[in-house]
């Protein structure tokens, strides 16, 4: 796909979601004529045996589409043999593209350069430190909006993606934690009462033993 064929969403924006690197070979989904090396985050249908294997994809789709739409997408994904292709096609038709910084940085820079010449608007969602460090510089550009977030790796706690992921899409409940506000309000002490020592230069037992 050439830059001239880039599609925009209904709001006139092109959206690019940028991760860090590709899945391992058995999980990758490759597609010919895609804008980037491959559609990042998309899991091959062969490897998508259950929703736990789709955790990263579900988190990304939740940020793109919202909770309600991601559940519909994953239900379709699991009910057919071409779910990966259908999701990529639907995203592309709405001006949404998936890349990773390891394989696609040069192409992303090239696309942004071409887009700016045409006064086209773009939104970047950078996921993970590598993508952020490489592309956050574009936040200063007039027609580019840059958003940043943690990488959606399964190793990252579910809590930080709770706003994007349907509650019952996995076969377990999200663990609930106290909020930082609650801890600061009711647990954190306001002032530490420190008793001064009788002699500031008094040696501790351990220090005495080391002499």
C-alpha positions as CSV (number, residue, x, y, z in Angstrom):
1,X,0.0,0.0,0.0
2,X,1.4,3.4,-1.0
3,X,1.1,6.6,1.0
4,X,-1.3,7.9,-1.5
5,X,-3.7,5.1,-0.6
6,X,-3.8,5.9,3.1
7,X,-7.3,6.0,4.5
8,X,-8.6,8.4,7.1
9,X,-11.3,7.9,9.8
10,X,-14.6,9.7,9.8
11,X,-13.0,12.5,11.9
12,X,-10.4,13.1,9.1
13,X,-7.5,11.6,11.1
14,X,-5.1,8.8,10.3
15,X,-4.3,6.8,13.4
16,X,-1.1,4.7,13.9
17,X,-0.6,2.5,16.9
18,X,3.1,1.8,17.5
19,X,4.4,-1.1,19.6
20,X,7.9,-2.3,20.2
21,X,8.6,-5.5,18.3
22,X,6.9,-8.4,16.5
23,X,5.5,-11.5,18.1
24,X,7.5,-14.7,17.8
25,X,7.1,-16.5,14.5
26,X,4.3,-18.9,15.6
27,X,2.1,-16.0,16.7
28,X,2.8,-13.5,14.0
29,X,0.1,-12.6,11.5
30,X,1.6,-11.6,8.1
31,X,-0.3,-9.9,5.4
32,X,0.9,-8.9,1.9
33,X,0.6,-5.3,0.8
34,X,0.1,-4.0,4.3
35,X,1.4,-0.5,5.0
36,X,4.0,-1.8,7.5
37,X,6.1,-4.9,7.8
38,X,3.0,-6.7,9.2
39,X,0.0,-5.7,11.2
40,X,1.4,-5.3,14.7
41,X,-0.4,-6.9,17.7
42,X,-2.6,-9.1,15.5
43,X,-2.3,-12.8,16.4
44,X,-2.5,-15.5,13.8
45,X,-5.8,-17.5,13.9
46,X,-3.7,-20.6,14.4
47,X,-2.2,-19.3,17.6
48,X,-5.4,-17.7,18.9
49,X,-6.6,-20.7,20.9
50,X,-8.1,-18.7,23.8
51,X,-8.5,-15.1,24.9
52,X,-5.5,-15.3,27.2
53,X,-3.4,-15.7,24.0
54,X,-5.0,-12.5,22.7
55,X,-4.4,-10.4,25.8
56,X,-2.1,-7.9,24.1
57,X,-4.4,-7.6,21.1
58,X,-7.5,-7.2,23.3
59,X,-5.8,-4.4,25.2
60,X,-4.8,-2.6,22.0
61,X,-8.3,-3.0,20.4
62,X,-9.8,-1.7,23.7
63,X,-7.8,1.5,23.4
64,X,-8.7,1.9,19.7
65,X,-12.4,0.9,19.8
66,X,-13.6,0.9,23.4
67,X,-14.9,-1.9,25.6
68,X,-18.1,-2.7,23.7
69,X,-16.6,-2.9,20.3
70,X,-13.6,-5.0,21.3
71,X,-15.8,-7.7,22.7
72,X,-17.7,-7.9,19.3
73,X,-14.4,-8.1,17.4
74,X,-13.0,-10.9,19.6
75,X,-16.2,-12.9,19.4
76,X,-16.0,-12.8,15.6
77,X,-12.2,-13.5,15.8
78,X,-13.0,-16.7,17.7
79,X,-15.8,-17.9,15.5
80,X,-14.1,-17.9,12.1
81,X,-10.9,-18.8,10.4
82,X,-10.3,-15.4,9.0
83,X,-10.8,-13.2,12.1
84,X,-7.3,-11.7,11.8
85,X,-7.8,-10.6,8.2
86,X,-11.2,-9.2,9.0
87,X,-10.0,-7.1,12.0
88,X,-7.1,-5.7,9.9
89,X,-9.4,-4.8,7.1
90,X,-11.9,-3.1,9.4
91,X,-9.2,-1.1,11.1
92,X,-7.6,-0.1,7.8
93,X,-10.9,1.1,6.3
94,X,-11.2,3.4,9.3
95,X,-7.8,4.8,8.9
96,X,-6.2,2.8,11.7
97,X,-2.8,1.2,11.1
98,X,-0.6,-1.0,13.4
99,X,3.2,-0.9,13.5
100,X,6.1,-1.7,15.7
101,X,9.1,0.6,16.2
102,X,11.8,-2.1,15.6
103,X,10.7,-2.9,12.1
104,X,8.8,0.2,10.9
105,X,10.5,3.4,12.3
106,X,11.8,4.5,8.9
107,X,8.4,3.9,7.2
108,X,6.6,5.8,10.0
109,X,9.0,8.8,9.6
110,X,8.5,8.7,5.8
111,X,4.7,8.6,6.1
112,X,4.6,11.4,8.6
113,X,6.8,13.5,6.4
114,X,4.5,12.9,3.4
115,X,1.4,13.5,5.5
116,X,2.7,16.9,6.7
117,X,3.2,18.1,3.2
118,X,-0.4,17.4,2.4
119,X,-1.7,19.0,5.6
120,X,-3.3,15.7,6.7
121,X,-3.9,15.2,10.4
122,X,-2.6,12.2,12.3
123,X,-2.8,10.6,15.7
124,X,-0.1,8.5,17.1
125,X,-0.6,6.1,20.0
126,X,2.9,5.1,21.3
127,X,3.0,2.0,23.5
128,X,6.1,1.3,25.5
129,X,9.3,3.2,26.1
130,X,11.0,2.3,22.9
131,X,8.2,3.6,20.7
132,X,7.8,6.7,22.9
133,X,11.5,7.5,22.9
134,X,11.7,7.2,19.1
135,X,8.6,9.1,18.1
136,X,7.5,11.4,20.9
137,X,9.4,14.2,19.1
138,X,6.4,14.5,16.8
139,X,4.2,15.9,19.7
140,X,5.5,19.3,18.8
141,X,4.2,19.1,15.2
142,X,1.0,21.1,14.5
143,X,-1.0,18.4,12.7
144,X,0.1,15.5,14.9
145,X,-1.4,14.4,18.2
146,X,0.7,12.0,20.2
147,X,-0.6,9.8,23.0
148,X,1.6,7.5,25.1
149,X,0.9,4.5,27.3
150,X,2.4,1.4,28.8
151,X,3.2,-1.4,26.5
152,X,0.2,-3.9,26.5
153,X,2.4,-6.9,27.2
154,X,0.7,-9.6,29.3
155,X,3.4,-9.1,31.9
156,X,1.9,-5.7,32.7
157,X,-0.9,-5.8,35.4
158,X,-4.5,-5.9,34.2
159,X,-5.3,-3.0,36.4
160,X,-3.7,-0.4,34.2
161,X,-5.8,-1.6,31.2
162,X,-9.1,-2.0,33.1
163,X,-10.7,1.0,31.4
164,X,-10.2,-0.5,28.0
165,X,-11.0,-4.2,28.5
166,X,-14.4,-5.8,29.1
167,X,-14.7,-7.3,32.6
168,X,-15.7,-10.8,31.6
169,X,-13.6,-11.3,28.5
170,X,-11.0,-13.4,30.4
171,X,-11.9,-16.4,32.6
172,X,-10.9,-14.5,35.8
173,X,-11.8,-11.4,37.6
174,X,-9.7,-8.3,37.7
175,X,-8.0,-7.9,41.1
176,X,-9.1,-4.8,42.9
177,X,-6.7,-2.5,44.7
178,X,-7.0,0.5,46.9
179,X,-6.5,3.7,44.9
180,X,-3.5,6.0,45.4
181,X,-6.0,8.6,46.6
182,X,-7.4,6.3,49.2
183,X,-4.0,5.3,50.5
184,X,-2.7,8.9,50.6
185,X,-5.9,10.1,52.3
186,X,-6.4,7.5,55.0
187,X,-3.1,5.5,55.4
188,X,-0.3,7.9,54.7
189,X,0.8,9.8,57.9
190,X,0.9,13.5,57.7
191,X,4.1,14.0,59.7
192,X,6.8,11.7,61.0
193,X,7.5,12.3,64.7
194,X,11.3,11.6,65.0
195,X,12.8,11.5,68.4
196,X,16.2,13.1,68.5
197,X,19.0,10.8,69.8
198,X,20.8,11.8,73.0
199,X,24.1,12.2,71.3
200,X,24.2,12.7,67.5
201,X,27.6,11.0,67.2
202,X,26.7,7.9,69.3
203,X,27.9,4.8,67.5
204,X,25.6,1.9,66.9
205,X,26.4,-1.6,68.1
206,X,27.2,-2.6,64.5
207,X,29.5,0.3,63.9
208,X,31.4,-0.5,67.2
209,X,31.9,-4.0,66.0
210,X,33.5,-2.9,62.8
211,X,36.1,-0.7,64.5
